[in-house]
Amino acid sequence: LPCMKWLIDFLLVRGVNHFVPHAFTDFFPDEDCPPHFYAGGNDPQFESFSKLMKYTNRAAHLLYGTDMEAAGAILYHGEAEWMNGQGCMFSEKPAKICYDAHIPYDIVPVDSLLRAKAEAGKFMVGERSYGFLAVPSCRYLPEPFWQAAKSLKAAGVPVFFIDAAPMCPEELPGEVVELKKLADHIFSKRLAHDYHAGSALLRIARFDREDTSAFVLFNENPMPILESVRFPAEGKYLKMDLLNEVYEKAETKDGVVDVSLEPGESALFLWGGVEDQEMEAFPKECCWKERSEVCALWDIDLYEQGKAAGYSPFRCQSELINITGRQGNPQFSGKIRYRTSLDLKKAPLGLDLGRVGVSAKLSVNGHDLGWRIAAPYRWDISSYIKAGKNEIEIVAANTLANRIQDAFSRRMPILPSGVLGPVYLLRASEKQFEQEDIYGQKSL
């Protein structure tokens, strides 16, 4: 599930918002068509699989019909590649420079330029608008390109020839820009918004609909990201965790927002589209400022679906281990139940399980707080704890990969299983608590 969630976010932040699940099969095991989402009731993740599907539907519905921003266009010069591939820069070179600098773009062929309408420093292909055209270096381009480039120049549209200009029949309708300086050049001419985000693997996409602007952020980095991102928007906004249905309000006077994302985590920031009265009903954004490690011992039980009738004791008063590691059972596929007691004070608190393989459900004093299928494996437990002894139960689910090795994934590394930790209690700043109870959750 974390891998599938990663793939969904990879597509969403690139503008894909229509998904059709496929490769379902009634046969299990079926060597021709893994993975098996149900697997005859054997898949440990299936109970939480619907969470991924609901998230995908929710995110796609919110973004469907919006206009995805593209600051400029990059020429796909297929003709030049076919004629002289070795003397031609592929389009992905300037695309990577723009992408890592959070400059949104589309790739357009010469045919699209011939249909473009250009005026006032912009050109449009269909309903898409662009503020510049970047042309990867090559030796030759066809005559129709030069006709289109002249029209763009006459309309005030900047045309950048990357590293070197091709053979031009007349005066060059643009300027030569070094590849490594392309992003800085675009920013200097104010042709794209500079988010001032230092991590190239923090992906940012903007989607507009009427008076609403939605920004999807996705951390493709294997490390956590903490950035002060400068959005091209000010005032009140909603920070939306669409996966776990947590929606919180916040405000920025200058567009700068502190963004913290775990590896593979995404978030949506929404400006506009929400009435003031409705905005006030949302809790304030919860910023976890302090954490302390939970040094508890756990009673661990195992339930191997399809092989057992229920849970069986595995370890008593144990530290956290990889259930399918050398100290555990390498062939185990199923659910792992953890139980412990924590002595707590009645206060606003969160619980973070750290590393988990691969999904987990939390219960506090008998209250089911739901599944987490990807990092962060974190819950707000404020409303469910009491002063004194609190009963904590976690159910983790791994995959069928430990029990069944298919030909497609025979050489893939298998993830650890269960709660790996470290487990932390989280606290927020006292100043926020003085202003308002910020730990409620509200579903749209």
N, C-alpha and C positions, 0 to 999 in steps of 0.2 A: 503493500500500500504506500509506503513513503516514496518508493520509486515511481509508482503510477501518479501520485500527487505531484511529484517533481516534473514529470512529463506534461501533465495538464497545465501547470504554471508556466512551463517553458513555452507552451503554445499560446496561452492566454496573453502573456506579456508581449507576444509577437503578433497579436491581433486576431488569432483564431478563436472563434466563439461559437462554433457549431460542431458538435461531436456526435458520432454515431458508433456506439460500442459494437464490437463484432468479435468473432472467434469464440463464441459460446458453443458448447457442445453438451450433449446429453450423456456422453460416454465417459466413464472414469474407471481406470486411467485410460487416457487416449494419447498415445505417443505423438500423434500428428498435430494435436491442437492444444498444447498447454498455453497459458495457465488455465487452471480450473477455478472459477470463482466460487463454486459451490462444492464441487468434487464429491457429490453424494453425501454431503454433510460432514466431510472429513477436513475441509479447509478451516484452520483455526481463525483466519482473518475474516471469514465471511460475515460474522456478526457485525463487524464494523465497516464492511465494504460499502453499505448503503450511505455511510457518512461521506465517502469520496464522491459517490454519484450525486448526492444532494448538493455537495459543494460545487461540483462541476456545473450542475443545472443552475444553481443560484448565481454563480459568477458569469456564466454565459448569458443568462437572461438579463443581468444588469448591464452588460457591455453590448448586447445585441442592438444593432441599429445606431450605434454611436459613430462619430467620425474620429478615426485614429490619426493622430497628428503625424505629419511628415514635414520636416523643415525644408528638405530639399530632395533632389533625385540624383541617383547615380546611373550613368549610362551603362546598359548592357550592350557592348559592342561585339555581338556574336560574329558579325561579318569580319571584323578585324582579327578575331581569334582564329577563325577558320582559314583566313588567308595567310596569317603569319603568327602562329601561336607563340613561338619563342620570342618574338619581339613585341609581345603584347602583355600588358599588365591586366590580370584578371580583376573582375569587379569586386571580388571579396577583399582585395587589399584596401581600397578606400572605405569599403563597407565596415571593415573591422575598426579602422581608425574612428569612424563616426560612431559606431556602436559602443566602443569602449569609452567614448567621451559623452555618451548619452545624447547624441544628436540623431533624432529620428529621420529616417529616409525611406524612400521606395526605390526599387531598381526598375528602370524603364528602358525599353528598346527604341531604336530609331523610328519604328513604325508609330509608336506612341507620340513621339515628338512632332511627327508630321501632322497629327490631329490636334496638337496642343493649341490653346488660345492664350496669348501672352499680352499682358498690359500692366502698367504701374509696378514693375519690378517683380511680378509673379507670373507663373504660367500654370495652366490647368490642363490636366488630362482627364477627361470625364468630369467627375466631381472632386478629384484630388487636386490640391493646390500646392505648389512648390516655390521656394524662394531662391533656389540656386540649382545649377546642374554641374555635377562633377564628372569629368571624363577621364577614365583610366588611360594611361599612356599607351600608344600604339603607333604604328608607322603610317597606316592609311585608314581613312573612313570614307564611306560612300558619299556621293554627291548630295543625296537627300539630307544627310546629316548637316552639311554645311549650310544648306538653305534654311533648315530649322534653327541652327545656331545663330545665323544672322538675324532671324526674326526675334529670337530671345534677346539678343544684344540690343536691338532697336527698341525693345520694350523695357529695357533696364534690368533684365535678369542676369545676374552674375553667372558666368560660365568659367569653371576652373578646369584647366588641363593639368592632370596630375603628373609631376616630374618632368614631362616633356610633351611638346605638342606634335601631333601628326603632320604629315605633309599637307599644307593648306593652299588651296588655289588662289586665295586672296589674302587680305589682312586678317590676322587671327581674331576671331570674335570672342575674345576672352583673355584670361591671364594664366600663366604657368605657376603652379603652386607645388612646393615639395610635399610629398606624401606625409612625412612626419610632422609637417607644419599645417596640415589641412584643418584639423580641428581648431587650432588657435586662430587660423585665418578666418574661419567661419564665425567664431565668437567675436573676433575683433570687428567684423562688419555687421554684428548684431543680426545675423541670419538664423540663429538658433538660441534657445535659452540655455544658459549655463547653470546646471544644477549644483555645481561645486561639490559633486560627489567624488570622493577619492578612489573608491573601489570600482574597477572596471567591470567586475562581475556582479555588481548591483544593477540589475536591469530595471529600466524605468520606461513606462509607456503612458501616454496621455490620451484619454478618450473624451470627446465633447458631445453633448446633446443639449441644444438650446442654451439654457443658462446654467448648465451643470458641467463640471469638469471632474473627471475621475482619473486618478493616477494609480496605476498598478505597479507595485515594487516587488521584485523577486530576487532573493539572494541565491545566486548560482555558485557562490563561493563555498568551498568546504569548511570555511571558518566563519564564525559569527561576524556580523557587520554592525558597527556603531558609527553612524554618520550624521552630520548636521547638513541636511539637504535643503537647498534653497528652491522652493517651488515658485512657479510664476502665478501665484495666487495668495491672497491675504484674507484675514478675517477668520470666522468660525468654520470649522470643518469636522467631518466625521472620520475617525479611524476605524476601519471595518476589518475584522477578522471573520471573513465569510465562511471559513472552514468550521470554526467553533461557535459561530453566531454570537460574537461579542462585538458590540458597537459602542464606541465611546466618543465623546465630543472633546474638542480642544480648540485653541485659537492661536493664531500667529499674526503679529503686526507687520512683519517684514518678509513673510514667506518661508522663514527658516524653521525647520522642524527636525528635532532629534529623532532619528530612525534607528531602531535596534531590531535586527532580524537574525534568527538562528540559521544555520545552513539549511537551504531548501525551504525556508519560510517565506511567505508572501503576505502582503497587506495592501489594502486599497484605501486611498485617501480621497474623500469626496468633498468638493466645494460646490455649494449651490444645490438647488433642488429640494431643500428641506426648509419648511417654514420655521420662523423663530420659535413659535410656541412648541412645535414638535421637537426642535433641537434641544430645548430646555429639558425635555423628558428623558434625554439620554444621560447616563452617568459620565462624569469627567474621566479623562484618560488616566488609567492606572499606570504609574511609573514605579516599577519595583527598584528601590534604591539600595536595599540591604539584603544580605542572605547569610544564613548560617547552616552549616552542614548537619544533617540528621544522622546521628551516630547510633542507629537502632539496630537490633538484631531481629530477624524475620523468621516466622514459621512459613515454610515453602511447601506447597502441595502441587502435584502434577496431574493433569487430565489429558490423556492422549485420545483425541476424538477418533471414533471408528475402531478403537481397540479396547477401550475401557468404559465402564458404566458411569464413572465419576472420578472425583479427585482422590489421589492417594498420597500419603505423607512422603515427602522427599527429604527435607532437612528441618530440624528444629533449632530455633535461636541461632540462625546462620547469618553470616555476612552475605552481601550480594555477590553472586558469581554468574558467569556465563553458563546457562543451563545445558547447552550443548557443547561446552568446552571439555577439557580433559578431566575436570573435577565433577562433571555432570554426566549426561547421557547424550552422546553425539548423534544418536538416531532419533531423538525425541522431536515430534511435531505435535503441537497441541497448545493448551492453555496452562499458564503458570500462575498460581495464586499465592500472594504474599499477605501476611497478616502481622501487625504489630500494634503496640499502644504508644501514644505520644502524650506526654504531660505538657499541656499548653495553657496559655492565658487567653482569655476571651479578648481577641484583638483582630484587626484586619490582617489576614495572612494569606499567602499563596504557597503552593507546594509544587516543586519542580523535580521530576524524577531523573533528570539528566539524560543519559543515553539509554535507549530502549530498543529492543529487537523483538517485534517491530511495531506493535500497537499495544495500547494499555488503557484500562478502564479503572477509575478511582471511585471508591466508596468511603465516606467519612461518617462514622456513627450511624451506619445503615442507610445513609443517603447516597444514591447513585448519582455521581457527577458526570457520567458519560465517558465516551472514548476519546482518545487522542491517537491519531493515525500517523502523525509526523511531528518532527520537532517544531516548537518546544512542547514537551510533555508536561504541561503546566496547567494548574487549576487555581482558581480563587476559592479558597475554603472558608472564607470569613463567616459566611452565614450558617455554616454547618458544624463549627467547633464549639466547645464549651470549656469553661475553666476546669482544669484538672485532667483526668484521664480521657483520652480520645482514641476510639478504635479506627484503625486505618486498614483498608483492604485494597489491594491492587490485583487486577487480573491482566496479565500480559499474554499476548498471542504471537507465536512465531509463524513460520510458513511450512508448507509441505516439503520444502527442499531437502530437509534433513532425512525425511523418510523415503522420498522418491526422487531419484536423480534421473532427469530426462536428457536426451541427446543434445538439446538446445543449450542447456546450462551446465553441462558436465564439467566444464573448466572454469566456471564462474566462482569467485569466492563467496562462501556462505556467511551471512551475517550472524553475529552472536545472538543468543536468545534470552529473553527476559529483561528484567530491570538491571541495568549495569551501574546506574548512578553516575556520580554521587547525587544523593537526594538532598535538596535544599528547602528550608523554609524561607519565604520571601516576605519582606516588609517594604512598605512605601513610606514616603516622606510625611512627617507629622503635619506639615503645612497644608498638604492637600486634605488631610482628614479634618482639619479645622474648618475648611471651606465647605466641604460637602461629602456625603457618603458616596465614594466613587467606585464601590465594588459590586454594585448591582449589575445585572446583565439584561439586555433588552434585545428582542428579536424583531427584525423588520418584517 
